[in-house]
């Protein structure tokens, strides 16, 4: 599964996220956030290089349980997970931070 341009229709639970096998990027943000929009092209390009990495895009907001479970305070927040364990986290990341996160979960 590659880059996902659309936000999830249903927010998964933390338990569902924790049981995803393999590498996963969970992106928290909103469609109107300028910072979120700014990282989309970079994230999409890096995801193309790693087709085995799953990407879940979460429309976050005040009181949303999944975002709070990952301590999201600013958008976008990218959480890089491998086999259910958070291995890297990037808040309002630049290209190098996104690449570092991808490396952490793909070990490439």
HELIX and SHEET records of a PDB file:
HELIX    1   1 UNK A   14  UNK A   18  1                                   5    
HELIX    2   2 UNK A   34  UNK A   48  1                                  15    
HELIX    3   3 UNK A   65  UNK A   69  1                                   5    
HELIX    4   4 UNK A   95  UNK A  106  1                                  12    
SHEET    1   A 4 UNK A  54  UNK A  59  0                                        
SHEET    2   A 4 UNK A  23  UNK A  29  1                                        
SHEET    3   A 4 UNK A  77  UNK A  82 -1                                        
SHEET    4   A 4 UNK A  85  UNK A  91 -1                                        
END                                                                             
